Amino acid sequence: MAEEAAAEVAKDKKVGRCRVGNYALDGLSVAWENTQQIRQRLRAKQALLLQHDMKLEVDVAPATGHVCKSISNLRTNRCVLTPVLHLMRQHALLLPNLDRLIDQIRQLYEENRVQVKNPGDVYYHNAWSIRGLTSLLKGELARVTAEVQQGKYSRKDQALMELLLDVGFMEPDQADGNDDGRAVPEPEVPGHD
């Protein structure tokens, strides 16, 4: 099953498909609210997602809510992505439904009384950015898994490996190269092909 999951991730990347699940995201806004780093961002009138500025080496709130797909933005937004990635892991790594993400983002902003210009646009761009970053991580999982299997993984990005380990996409012995490097087996989810 683990080989099949890794093969599906690689296959999706090759043909440019992104598999999207239809699973519930109930409680995601609560998980974000219970994350200290996110609470601090919102109380400081920052955005849910931050963009890492490579030139200045700082994290900034994007005006539109859109965050580019990059490894540095994966690191910057780890606190936001972790609960989403845990849900994805429970659902065979299927990407979250965009409308459901928008609803959870809206709930978070409303519960925290965060006011932004053009809230609908911000929610929309945040949701697409989360989907883009989770898609990027799926691609990185396929790459890292292949490199570990081939004995070529150099651990050059420790933060990425920590994120893969933290959300259970890989096991510690896989990261060390002490087993066959396959992705963690995914639970079978009824109704998902």
ROZALUM-446282 format. One record per residue (C-alpha): residue number from 1; residue in one letter; chain; x, y, z negated. Coordinates in steps of 0.001 Angstrom, whole numbers. Each point is the difference from the previous one (the first is absolute). Layout:
BEGIN
(vovex NUM, "A", "A", (X, Y, Z))
...
# end
This chain:
BEGIN
(vovex 1, "M", "A", (0, 0, 0))
(vovex 2, "A", "A", (2845, 2438, -805))
(vovex 3, "E", "A", (1565, -641, 3392))
(vovex 4, "E", "A", (-3365, 629, 1647))
(vovex 5, "A", "A", (-436, 3318, -1864))
(vovex 6, "A", "A", (3500, 1184, 966))
(vovex 7, "A", "A", (-585, -1133, 3589))
(vovex 8, "E", "A", (-3304, 1930, 118))
(vovex 9, "V", "A", (1716, 3158, -1259))
(vovex 10, "A", "A", (2705, -374, 2655))
(vovex 11, "K", "A", (-2586, -812, 2685))
(vovex 12, "D", "A", (-2099, 3032, -913))
(vovex 13, "K", "A", (3061, 2229, 271))
(vovex 14, "K", "A", (1038, -1444, 3383))
(vovex 15, "V", "A", (-3338, 539, 1679))
(vovex 16, "G", "A", (-684, 3307, -1736))
(vovex 17, "R", "A", (-3076, -1308, -1796))
(vovex 18, "C", "A", (-833, 952, -3534))
(vovex 19, "R", "A", (-2341, -2375, -1734))
(vovex 20, "V", "A", (-2469, 1848, -2211))
(vovex 21, "G", "A", (-1936, -1638, -2790))
(vovex 22, "N", "A", (-3527, 710, -1092))
(vovex 23, "Y", "A", (623, -618, -3690))
(vovex 24, "A", "A", (-1236, 2249, -2787))
(vovex 25, "L", "A", (2322, 2652, -1384))
(vovex 26, "D", "A", (-2139, 568, -3090))
(vovex 27, "G", "A", (2136, 1154, -2897))
(vovex 28, "L", "A", (2833, 1351, 2146))
(vovex 29, "S", "A", (-703, 3604, -1015))
(vovex 30, "V", "A", (-7, -1142, -3654))
(vovex 31, "A", "A", (3355, -1759, 485))
(vovex 32, "W", "A", (1400, 3208, 1468))
(vovex 33, "E", "A", (-1497, 2037, -2854))
(vovex 34, "N", "A", (1654, -2349, -2499))
(vovex 35, "T", "A", (3413, 567, 1588))
(vovex 36, "Q", "A", (1844, 2705, -1909))
(vovex 37, "Q", "A", (1989, 1254, 2994))
(vovex 38, "I", "A", (-3177, 507, 2059))
(vovex 39, "R", "A", (-1789, 1719, -2885))
(vovex 40, "Q", "A", (2957, 2362, -347))
(vovex 41, "R", "A", (-52, 753, 3741))
(vovex 42, "L", "A", (-3686, 830, -40))
(vovex 43, "R", "A", (195, 2088, -3187))
(vovex 44, "A", "A", (2863, 1952, 1555))
(vovex 45, "K", "A", (-2294, 719, 2980))
(vovex 46, "Q", "A", (2127, -2194, 2253))
(vovex 47, "A", "A", (-1391, -2470, 2501))
(vovex 48, "L", "A", (-593, -3707, -477))
(vovex 49, "L", "A", (2689, -727, 2599))
(vovex 50, "L", "A", (3274, 1860, 288))
(vovex 51, "Q", "A", (2282, 352, 3017))
(vovex 52, "H", "A", (3730, -443, -554))
(vovex 53, "D", "A", (1925, 2855, 1598))
(vovex 54, "M", "A", (3251, -1563, 1210))
(vovex 55, "K", "A", (1778, 3340, 479))
(vovex 56, "L", "A", (-787, 1421, -3421))
(vovex 57, "E", "A", (-92, -3404, -1749))
(vovex 58, "V", "A", (-3236, 920, -1791))
(vovex 59, "D", "A", (-3561, -1281, 66))
(vovex 60, "V", "A", (-2590, 2491, 1236))
(vovex 61, "A", "A", (-3764, -16, 360))
(vovex 62, "P", "A", (-938, -116, 3686))
(vovex 63, "A", "A", (-2405, 2776, 1012))
(vovex 64, "T", "A", (-2368, -2334, 1857))
(vovex 65, "G", "A", (365, -3032, -2264))
(vovex 66, "H", "A", (1798, -1959, 2732))
(vovex 67, "V", "A", (3211, -1771, -987))
(vovex 68, "C", "A", (2296, -1460, 2650))
(vovex 69, "K", "A", (810, -3705, 69))
(vovex 70, "S", "A", (3524, -329, -1378))
(vovex 71, "I", "A", (1894, -2018, -2566))
(vovex 72, "S", "A", (694, 3157, -2009))
(vovex 73, "N", "A", (-3749, 694, -148))
(vovex 74, "L", "A", (-610, -3588, -1106))
(vovex 75, "R", "A", (2339, 687, -2913))
(vovex 76, "T", "A", (-1514, 3413, -737))
(vovex 77, "N", "A", (-3556, -1353, -47))
(vovex 78, "R", "A", (658, -3314, -1704))
(vovex 79, "C", "A", (-2359, 900, -2852))
(vovex 80, "V", "A", (-2861, 514, 2470))
(vovex 81, "L", "A", (779, -3032, 2149))
(vovex 82, "T", "A", (536, -2583, -2743))
(vovex 83, "P", "A", (-3707, -504, -891))
(vovex 84, "V", "A", (-896, -115, 3709))
(vovex 85, "L", "A", (2727, -2565, 658))
(vovex 86, "H", "A", (-1215, -2174, -2873))
(vovex 87, "L", "A", (-3452, -35, 1617))
(vovex 88, "M", "A", (1528, -820, 3376))
(vovex 89, "R", "A", (1890, -2901, -1504))
(vovex 90, "Q", "A", (-3260, -1399, -1358))
(vovex 91, "H", "A", (-1455, 214, 3521))
(vovex 92, "A", "A", (2641, -1635, 2216))
(vovex 93, "L", "A", (1848, 3313, 604))
(vovex 94, "L", "A", (-2918, 1456, 1946))
(vovex 95, "L", "A", (175, 3787, 186))
(vovex 96, "P", "A", (-2675, 1877, -1958))
(vovex 97, "N", "A", (-3142, 1279, 1714))
(vovex 98, "L", "A", (333, 3702, 812))
(vovex 99, "D", "A", (-3512, 1047, -1082))
(vovex 100, "R", "A", (420, -1761, -3330))
(vovex 101, "L", "A", (3372, 1688, -535))
(vovex 102, "I", "A", (-1542, 3393, 738))
(vovex 103, "D", "A", (-2730, -699, -2548))
(vovex 104, "Q", "A", (2547, -919, -2711))
(vovex 105, "I", "A", (2111, 3088, 765))
(vovex 106, "R", "A", (-3110, 2204, -142))
(vovex 107, "Q", "A", (-942, -1526, -3377))
(vovex 108, "L", "A", (3488, 644, -1376))
(vovex 109, "Y", "A", (40, 3627, 1111))
(vovex 110, "E", "A", (-3537, 607, -1285))
(vovex 111, "E", "A", (600, -1700, -3360))
(vovex 112, "N", "A", (3106, 2111, -496))
(vovex 113, "R", "A", (-1699, 3156, 1268))
(vovex 114, "V", "A", (2748, 550, 2548))
(vovex 115, "Q", "A", (-1031, 2600, 2528))
(vovex 116, "V", "A", (1606, 54, 3417))
(vovex 117, "K", "A", (-716, 1884, 3202))
(vovex 118, "N", "A", (-1918, -2202, 2427))
(vovex 119, "P", "A", (-425, -2938, -2396))
(vovex 120, "G", "A", (-1407, -2309, 2688))
(vovex 121, "D", "A", (3131, 481, 2102))
(vovex 122, "V", "A", (2295, -535, -2991))
(vovex 123, "Y", "A", (-1802, -3224, -987))
(vovex 124, "Y", "A", (127, -1199, 3608))
(vovex 125, "H", "A", (3716, 754, 432))
(vovex 126, "N", "A", (841, -1505, -3417))
(vovex 127, "A", "A", (-1848, -3183, 933))
(vovex 128, "W", "A", (1743, -263, 3368))
(vovex 129, "S", "A", (3350, 679, -1664))
(vovex 130, "I", "A", (-586, -2735, -2582))
(vovex 131, "R", "A", (-951, -2389, 2791))
(vovex 132, "G", "A", (3051, 1017, 1999))
(vovex 133, "L", "A", (2357, -452, -2948))
(vovex 134, "T", "A", (-1485, -3396, -889))
(vovex 135, "S", "A", (316, -1042, 3645))
(vovex 136, "L", "A", (3635, 1108, -48))
(vovex 137, "L", "A", (596, -2071, -3125))
(vovex 138, "K", "A", (-1548, -3057, 1686))
(vovex 139, "G", "A", (2471, 467, 2851))
(vovex 140, "E", "A", (2863, 390, -2449))
(vovex 141, "L", "A", (-1126, -3190, -1756))
(vovex 142, "A", "A", (269, -1883, 3294))
(vovex 143, "R", "A", (3450, 1511, 674))
(vovex 144, "V", "A", (1339, -656, -3504))
(vovex 145, "T", "A", (-1428, -3539, -16))
(vovex 146, "A", "A", (1709, -748, 3313))
(vovex 147, "E", "A", (3305, 1493, -1194))
(vovex 148, "V", "A", (-130, -1987, -3255))
(vovex 149, "Q", "A", (-755, -3207, 1926))
(vovex 150, "Q", "A", (2972, 654, 2263))
(vovex 151, "G", "A", (2253, 925, -2925))
(vovex 152, "K", "A", (471, 3500, 1432))
(vovex 153, "Y", "A", (-1823, 2125, -2579))
(vovex 154, "S", "A", (2420, 2583, -1382))
(vovex 155, "R", "A", (-2162, 1462, -2822))
(vovex 156, "K", "A", (716, 3425, 1449))
(vovex 157, "D", "A", (-3363, 1259, -1157))
(vovex 158, "Q", "A", (-421, -1034, -3606))
(vovex 159, "A", "A", (-3133, 2149, -464))
(vovex 160, "L", "A", (-1743, -1776, 2882))
(vovex 161, "M", "A", (906, -3404, -1418))
(vovex 162, "E", "A", (-1232, 1068, -3446))
(vovex 163, "L", "A", (-3339, 1020, 1516))
(vovex 164, "L", "A", (-331, -3335, 1838))
(vovex 165, "L", "A", (792, -1819, -3253))
(vovex 166, "D", "A", (-2225, 2229, -2155))
(vovex 167, "V", "A", (-3132, -652, 2033))
(vovex 168, "G", "A", (761, -3710, 332))
(vovex 169, "F", "A", (725, -41, 3734))
(vovex 170, "M", "A", (3292, -1753, -806))
(vovex 171, "E", "A", (1319, -2010, -2933))
(vovex 172, "P", "A", (3265, 953, -1789))
(vovex 173, "D", "A", (1794, -3138, 1146))
(vovex 174, "Q", "A", (-885, 855, 3610))
(vovex 175, "A", "A", (1521, 3442, -379))
(vovex 176, "D", "A", (3184, -1591, -1307))
(vovex 177, "G", "A", (96, -2377, 2947))
(vovex 178, "N", "A", (-282, -3039, -2303))
(vovex 179, "D", "A", (-2837, -1639, 1892))
(vovex 180, "D", "A", (-1207, -257, 3544))
(vovex 181, "G", "A", (-1044, 3680, 95))
(vovex 182, "R", "A", (-3613, -579, 924))
(vovex 183, "A", "A", (-2641, 2476, -1054))
(vovex 184, "V", "A", (-2045, -703, -3107))
(vovex 185, "P", "A", (-2950, -2283, 767))
(vovex 186, "E", "A", (-3221, 1915, 335))
(vovex 187, "P", "A", (-3203, -1250, -1583))
(vovex 188, "E", "A", (-2613, -1139, 2458))
(vovex 189, "V", "A", (-2845, 2471, 173))
(vovex 190, "P", "A", (-3349, -1337, 1180))
(vovex 191, "G", "A", (-1479, 1826, 2961))
(vovex 192, "H", "A", (3320, 1386, 1295))
(vovex 193, "D", "A", (1445, -1468, 3151))
# end
